[in-house]
Amino acid sequence: MEWPRENSKLTTGERDRAVDELIALVGDMEGILQQQSLADAAYFLNVCGRSFRTEEIDRIKTGVLRAYRWQYIFSGVGHPRFQVVYEKLMTPGQRDRVATALATLS
């Protein structure tokens, strides 16, 4: 409810800057998730009580990062309620910019 109200106060230029800020926020979150997932995977590998082959370690690290991305980014932007508002308030060009930024994460 708040997003449409705030959106109505923005000029086209301000809305484009807001899209840039959203993309930057996702990029910042990605950096945090990469660091945290590596730390959490390392902790798991250290305390689980067994050794792993290199390819298993890589799969664990990749899996933790993928799970964190889903939990903190994709579950939000993919939520049906978000999508309805997103489609109404953003131009096709803005949606393309966001989609391009999100595509780099998968």
C-alpha positions as CSV (number, residue, x, y, z in Angstrom):
1,M,0.0,0.0,0.0
2,E,2.8,2.4,0.8
3,W,4.8,1.8,-2.4
4,P,2.0,3.2,-4.8
5,R,1.5,6.2,-2.5
6,E,5.2,7.0,-2.5
7,N,5.5,6.3,-6.2
8,S,2.9,8.9,-7.0
9,K,5.1,11.6,-5.5
10,L,8.1,10.8,-7.8
11,T,9.0,12.3,-11.2
12,T,10.2,10.0,-14.0
13,G,13.8,10.9,-13.2
14,E,13.4,10.2,-9.5
15,R,11.7,6.9,-10.3
16,D,14.6,5.9,-12.6
17,R,17.0,6.8,-9.8
18,A,15.0,4.6,-7.5
19,V,15.3,1.7,-9.9
20,D,19.1,2.3,-9.9
21,E,19.0,2.3,-6.1
22,L,17.1,-1.0,-6.1
23,I,19.6,-2.6,-8.4
24,A,22.4,-1.3,-6.2
25,L,20.7,-2.6,-3.1
26,V,20.4,-6.0,-4.7
27,G,24.1,-5.9,-5.6
28,D,25.0,-5.0,-2.0
29,M,22.8,-7.8,-0.7
30,E,24.5,-10.2,-3.1
31,G,27.9,-9.2,-1.8
32,I,26.8,-9.8,1.8
33,L,25.2,-13.1,0.9
34,Q,28.4,-14.3,-0.9
35,Q,30.5,-13.5,2.2
36,Q,28.0,-15.0,4.7
37,S,27.4,-18.1,2.6
38,L,31.2,-18.8,2.4
39,A,31.5,-18.3,6.2
40,D,28.6,-20.5,6.9
41,A,29.7,-23.2,4.5
42,A,33.2,-23.1,6.0
43,Y,31.7,-23.5,9.5
44,F,29.6,-26.4,8.4
45,L,32.6,-28.1,6.7
46,N,34.7,-27.6,9.9
47,V,32.2,-29.0,12.4
48,C,30.3,-31.7,10.5
49,G,32.8,-34.4,11.5
50,R,33.8,-35.7,8.1
51,S,35.9,-34.7,5.1
52,F,34.7,-33.8,1.7
53,R,36.0,-34.1,-1.8
54,T,36.7,-30.8,-3.7
55,E,33.6,-31.1,-5.9
56,E,31.5,-31.7,-2.8
57,I,32.9,-28.6,-1.1
58,D,32.1,-26.6,-4.2
59,R,28.5,-28.0,-4.3
60,I,28.0,-27.1,-0.6
61,K,29.3,-23.6,-1.1
62,T,27.1,-23.1,-4.2
63,G,24.1,-24.6,-2.5
64,V,24.3,-22.4,0.5
65,L,24.7,-19.3,-1.7
66,R,21.8,-20.4,-3.9
67,A,19.6,-20.9,-0.8
68,Y,20.5,-17.5,0.6
69,R,19.7,-15.8,-2.7
70,W,16.3,-17.5,-2.7
71,Q,15.6,-16.6,0.9
72,Y,16.7,-13.0,0.8
73,I,16.2,-11.8,-2.8
74,F,14.2,-14.1,-5.1
75,S,11.4,-15.0,-2.6
76,G,10.6,-11.3,-2.2
77,V,10.8,-10.1,-5.8
78,G,9.0,-13.2,-7.0
79,H,6.1,-12.9,-4.5
80,P,2.8,-12.5,-6.3
81,R,1.8,-9.4,-4.4
82,F,5.1,-7.7,-5.2
83,Q,4.8,-8.7,-8.8
84,V,1.3,-7.1,-9.2
85,V,2.5,-3.7,-7.8
86,Y,5.8,-4.0,-9.7
87,E,4.0,-4.5,-13.0
88,K,1.7,-1.5,-12.4
89,L,4.4,1.0,-11.2
90,M,7.4,0.2,-13.3
91,T,7.9,0.8,-17.0
92,P,8.9,-2.0,-19.3
93,G,12.4,-0.5,-19.5
94,Q,12.7,-0.3,-15.7
95,R,11.5,-3.9,-15.4
96,D,14.1,-5.0,-18.0
97,R,16.9,-3.3,-16.0
98,V,15.9,-5.0,-12.8
99,A,15.5,-8.4,-14.6
100,T,19.0,-8.0,-16.2
101,A,20.5,-7.3,-12.7
102,L,18.7,-10.3,-11.2
103,A,19.7,-12.6,-14.1
104,T,23.3,-12.1,-13.1
105,L,22.6,-13.8,-9.8
106,S,21.2,-17.1,-11.0
